[in-house]
Amino acid sequence: MSGAELLLLLIGGTGVALVLDQFRWAHRRSMARRLTPYGSAGRPGPRIAAVSSPAAVLMPLVEQSLDRVTRALGIDDDLATRLARADVDVDPARFRTRQALHAVLGLAGGAALALLVRPGSFVSVLTVVGLPLLWVLLDEQRISNRIRHRSHVLQVELPVVAEQLGILIDAGSSLPSALARIARRGRGAAAEDLQRVVLRIRSGLGEAEALSEWADRSDTGAVRRLVSVLSLHREAADLGQLISAEAQAIRAESHRELVERIERRGQLVWIPVTVATLVPGLLLLAVPFVSALSQVTGA
């Protein structure tokens, strides 16, 4: 067995050990933890992480490496902000752990594939390095797709929510009560965001600060404009009319984006039509060209 094969086996074995270390059935609990339910209090004490475990030692380095990979791909926002925008109920540490497990599985799979197929040194290294990197990129792309989808849903729901806010404020409701009513009765991404805003207001934060947090978390231009209008609730006397005008502007922007999307899809329809027209035409032109070329050359 060559040195490269030994190195691949060592990397694969390390990856399998890290994966098994995450499962509870793969390692025994300590004596103190096993005897805790039979103690006088009957309650487990505070959980202390095993510093000597491979995962506890390597995970900080893995998290830093994954953060650098995402920054190299042009993703400047931190992971916590992106998870909040995607509405994923997972903390950043758990998401990075999942990414590390996927990378280790990809590394082990690439090493096993390279040992079985033996395609060559360059292809083997490319397989071993490319599979875990591809898996990590797929996880990041999944988060980006969820952020894009939620932003689109929020853009669609926002005009209706803004109009409801304008009607409630014109009817005499205050801004916090109007937000609470829409958050309680509404369904969808906008209602979920408003529920967080209402909880922040009830915890003691000001209305403007809670709405600003919503605008920063959503990172949508329509939400920022609506929040800038709602922040004038203590100054403007005709806040309901301003909100209604902003709702019309958001609806017009959504309609314009929809028309652009339809036009782009209409242009994509012509691609297979063009290919289906050009390929037979090129074949028909190739027949007399080859015939004339054979006559000139005397073949």
C-alpha positions in Angstrom: 0.0 0.0 0.0 1.4 3.4 -1.1 1.8 6.4 1.1 -1.1 8.2 -0.6 -3.4 5.3 0.1 -2.3 5.3 3.8 -3.0 9.1 4.0 -6.5 8.7 2.5 -7.3 5.9 4.9 -6.1 8.0 7.8 -8.2 10.9 6.7 -11.2 8.7 6.2 -10.8 7.0 9.6 -10.5 10.4 11.3 -13.7 11.5 9.6 -15.6 8.4 10.7 -14.4 8.9 14.3 -15.6 12.5 14.3 -19.0 11.4 12.9 -19.4 8.6 15.5 -18.4 10.9 18.3 -21.6 13.0 17.7 -23.9 10.0 18.4 -24.8 9.2 21.9 -24.8 5.4 21.4 -21.2 5.5 20.2 -19.5 6.3 23.5 -20.2 5.5 27.1 -21.4 8.1 29.6 -19.2 8.9 32.6 -19.8 7.3 36.0 -21.0 10.5 37.6 -23.6 11.1 34.9 -24.9 7.5 35.1 -25.2 7.8 38.9 -26.8 11.2 38.9 -30.5 10.0 38.6 -30.0 7.9 41.8 -28.6 10.8 43.9 -30.4 12.7 46.6 -31.6 15.5 44.4 -32.4 13.3 41.5 -31.5 16.0 39.0 -28.6 16.1 36.7 -26.0 18.8 37.3 -24.8 21.3 34.7 -23.5 19.7 31.7 -19.8 20.1 31.2 -18.4 19.6 27.8 -15.7 17.0 27.4 -12.7 19.1 26.5 -10.7 16.0 25.6 -13.1 14.8 23.0 -12.0 15.3 19.4 -15.1 17.3 18.5 -14.6 19.8 21.3 -11.0 20.4 20.2 -11.5 20.5 16.4 -14.9 22.2 16.1 -13.7 25.8 16.8 -11.1 25.4 14.0 -13.7 23.9 11.7 -16.1 26.7 12.4 -13.4 29.3 11.6 -12.5 27.5 8.4 -16.2 27.4 7.3 -16.6 31.1 8.0 -13.6 31.8 5.9 -14.9 29.7 3.1 -18.3 31.6 3.1 -16.5 34.9 3.1 -14.4 33.8 0.2 -17.6 33.1 -1.7 -18.8 36.7 -1.2 -21.1 36.1 1.8 -20.3 38.9 4.1 -23.2 38.5 6.6 -22.6 36.4 9.6 -24.3 33.0 9.9 -26.7 34.0 12.7 -28.2 36.9 10.6 -28.6 34.6 7.6 -30.3 31.9 9.6 -32.7 34.5 11.0 -33.5 35.8 7.6 -34.1 32.3 6.3 -36.4 31.7 9.4 -34.4 28.5 10.3 -34.8 27.5 13.9 -31.2 26.3 14.2 -28.4 28.0 16.2 -25.2 28.8 14.3 -23.1 26.3 16.3 -25.5 23.4 15.4 -25.6 24.4 11.7 -21.7 24.5 11.6 -21.6 21.1 13.3 -24.0 19.7 10.7 -21.8 21.3 7.9 -18.7 19.7 9.5 -20.4 16.3 9.6 -21.4 16.7 5.9 -17.8 17.6 5.0 -16.4 14.7 6.9 -18.9 12.3 5.2 -17.9 13.8 1.9 -14.2 13.4 2.7 -14.7 9.8 3.7 -16.8 9.1 0.6 -14.2 10.8 -1.7 -11.4 8.8 -0.1 -13.2 5.5 -0.5 -14.1 6.4 -4.1 -10.5 7.3 -4.9 -9.3 4.0 -3.3 -11.8 1.9 -5.3 -11.5 3.6 -8.7 -7.8 4.7 -8.6 -8.3 7.4 -11.3 -4.9 9.0 -10.8 -3.2 11.4 -8.4 -4.8 14.6 -9.7 -8.3 13.2 -10.0 -8.0 11.5 -6.6 -7.0 14.7 -4.8 -9.8 16.6 -6.7 -12.3 14.0 -5.6 -11.2 14.0 -1.9 -11.1 17.8 -1.7 -14.1 18.5 -4.0 -16.8 16.3 -2.4 -16.7 17.8 1.1 -16.4 21.3 -0.4 -19.4 20.7 -2.6 -21.5 19.5 0.3 -20.6 22.6 2.3 -21.5 24.8 -0.6 -24.9 23.0 -1.0 -25.7 23.7 2.6 -24.9 27.4 2.1 -26.9 27.5 -1.2 -29.9 26.0 0.6 -29.8 28.8 3.2 -29.5 31.4 0.4 -32.5 29.9 -1.5 -34.6 30.0 1.6 -33.6 33.7 2.2 -34.6 34.5 -1.4 -37.9 32.6 -1.1 -38.8 34.3 2.1 -37.9 37.7 0.8 -40.2 37.1 -2.2 -43.1 35.9 0.1 -42.6 38.9 2.3 -42.6 41.2 -0.7 -46.0 39.7 -1.8 -47.6 39.8 1.6 -46.4 43.3 2.6 -48.9 45.4 0.7 -51.9 43.7 2.3 -50.3 44.0 5.8 -49.6 47.7 5.2 -53.1 48.4 4.1 -54.5 46.6 7.2 -52.2 48.8 9.3 -53.4 51.9 7.6 -57.1 50.9 8.1 -56.5 50.1 11.8 -54.6 53.3 12.5 -57.3 55.4 10.7 -59.9 53.7 12.9 -58.2 55.0 16.0 -55.9 52.1 17.0 -52.4 52.9 18.2 -49.4 51.4 16.3 -48.5 48.7 19.0 -52.2 47.5 19.1 -52.5 47.5 15.3 -49.2 45.4 15.0 -50.4 43.1 17.8 -53.8 42.5 16.1 -52.3 41.8 12.7 -49.7 39.5 14.2 -52.4 37.6 16.2 -54.8 37.2 13.3 -52.5 37.0 10.3 -50.7 34.1 8.7 -47.5 34.0 6.7 -44.0 35.4 6.8 -45.1 39.0 7.6 -47.3 37.9 10.5 -44.4 35.9 12.0 -42.1 38.9 11.7 -44.7 41.1 13.3 -45.1 38.6 16.2 -41.4 39.0 16.9 -41.8 42.8 16.7 -44.7 42.7 19.2 -42.7 40.5 21.6 -39.8 42.9 21.5 -42.1 45.9 22.2 -43.7 44.0 25.1 -40.3 43.2 26.5 -39.6 46.9 26.9 -38.0 47.9 23.6 -39.3 51.0 21.8 -41.5 50.7 18.7 -38.9 52.4 16.4 -36.1 50.1 17.7 -38.2 46.9 17.3 -39.2 47.9 13.8 -35.6 48.7 12.9 -34.6 45.3 14.0 -37.2 43.8 11.7 -35.9 45.9 8.8 -32.3 44.8 9.5 -33.3 41.2 9.9 -35.4 41.0 6.7 -32.9 43.1 4.6 -35.7 44.0 2.2 -36.1 47.4 0.6 -39.9 47.4 0.9 -39.7 46.6 4.6 -37.2 49.4 5.2 -39.5 51.9 3.5 -42.5 50.8 5.5 -40.6 50.9 8.7 -39.4 54.4 7.9 -43.1 55.4 7.5 -44.2 53.6 10.7 -41.4 55.4 12.7 -43.4 58.6 12.2 -46.3 57.4 14.2 -45.6 60.0 17.0 -45.1 62.9 14.6 -47.4 62.5 11.6 -51.1 63.2 12.0 -52.1 61.4 8.7 -50.1 58.2 9.3 -52.9 56.0 7.9 -52.8 57.8 4.5 -49.0 57.6 4.4 -49.1 53.9 5.1 -51.8 53.4 2.4 -49.6 55.3 -0.1 -46.6 53.2 0.8 -48.7 50.0 0.3 -49.6 51.2 -3.2 -46.0 51.8 -3.9 -45.0 48.3 -2.7 -47.8 46.8 -4.8 -46.6 48.7 -7.9 -43.0 47.5 -7.3 -44.2 43.9 -6.9 -46.2 44.2 -10.1 -43.2 45.6 -11.9 -41.0 42.7 -10.7 -43.7 40.2 -11.8 -43.8 41.7 -15.3 -40.0 41.5 -15.6 -40.0 37.9 -14.4 -42.7 37.0 -17.0 -40.7 38.8 -19.8 -37.5 36.9 -18.8 -39.4 33.6 -18.9 -40.9 34.5 -22.3 -37.4 35.1 -23.6 -36.2 31.7 -22.3 -38.9 30.1 -24.4 -37.1 31.1 -27.6 -33.9 29.3 -26.6 -35.1 25.7 -27.5 -36.9 27.1 -30.6 -33.7 28.7 -31.8 -31.7 25.6 -31.2 -34.3 23.4 -32.9 -34.2 25.7 -35.9 -30.4 26.1 -36.2 -29.4 22.5 -35.8 -31.4 21.2 -38.8 -30.3 24.2 -40.8 -26.7 23.6 -40.1 -27.1 19.9 -41.1 -28.7 20.9 -44.4 -25.9 23.3 -45.1 -23.2 20.8 -44.2 -24.3 18.3 -46.9 -23.6 20.5 -50.0 -20.5 21.9 -48.3 -19.0 18.5 -47.8 -20.0 17.4 -51.3 -18.4 20.5 -52.8 -15.3 20.1 -50.7 -15.0 16.4 -51.9 -15.2 17.5 -55.5 -12.5 20.2 -55.1 -10.1 17.9 -53.4 -10.9 15.0 -55.7 -11.7 12.6 -52.9 
